[in-house]
């Protein structure tokens, strides 16, 4: 049951991310395009547009746009990992918006490109290592936070949507267990 709830919250966050508008810049002129029942464009080179993430990916593959937003990179992940490790167990650092959906896409893209390049393979392994460390650090803090009675609203403000759902479930389970024990 808890696994289904966690998977569901991750899937919901992922779905919301895919449908979220992002800013893109047209890299060439293009007439309006019909994509999955959605009319996009026309696009004029150099102009900025708001399109849903999933549509932006397809338009980028077609060479029509490039994302304007800062993407998640290995160096940015290193900074996040370093910051998370120096924080005390009671402090969670804030993560970039849509961190986990972006992280999953970065890992997926590096995994695909690593099949044809040893350099990409090294970056994929490095990003995977950093990602696992970030998740482990944050998971330890979430478990600690959920098992500590008292005021928690301040401590939970830096949780992502996925983490908040995990925290709530852990908090509920721990409270029930405590109530049964004492």
C-alpha positions, 0 to 999 in steps of 0.5 A, a space after each residue: 500500500 505504501 509503495 503504491 502511494 509513493 509510486 503514485 506521488 512520484 508519477 503525479 509529480 512527473 505528469 505535472 512536470 511533463 505538462 508544465 510550460 517552459 520557456 523555449 527559444 526558436 532556433 529556426 523559423 517554422 510554421 504552426 505544427 499539430 502535435 498530439 492534438 495541440 497546435 504549436 507555433 508558428 515559430 520565428 527564429 530568436 523569439 521566446 515561447 512558452 510550451 509544455 515540457 513534453 512538447 518542447 522535447 519534441 520540438 527540440 528533437 525536430 531542431 525547431 527550439 532549444 530550452 531557455 531554462 537552466 538544465 540540471 548538469 553534473 556540476 550543478 548536481 555536485 553543488 547540490 550534493 555538497 550543500 546537502 552533505 554540509 547541512 546538519 541532519 535537521 536541515 534540508 537544503 532547498 532543491 531546484 524546482 522539479 528536481 526529481 523529474 529533471 534528475 530522472 531525465 538527466 540520468 535517462 539521457 546520459 544512460 542512452 548517450 553513454 552507450 556510444 561514448 566512453 566519456 558519456 559513460 563516465 559522466 553517467 556513472 558520476 551523475 548516478 553516484 551524485 544522485 544516489 548520495 543526494 537521495 541517501 542524505 535527504 532520505 536520512 534527514 526525512 526519516 529523522 524528521 518524521 521520527 522526531 515529535 514536535 513542530 515540523 512545519 518549518 523543517 518540511 518547507 524545503 521538501 519536494 512534492 515527492 519527499 513531502 508525500 514520503 514524510 507524511 506517510 512515515 510520520 503517520 506510520 511512526 505515530 501509529 507505531 508509537 501509539 501502539 507501543 506506549 
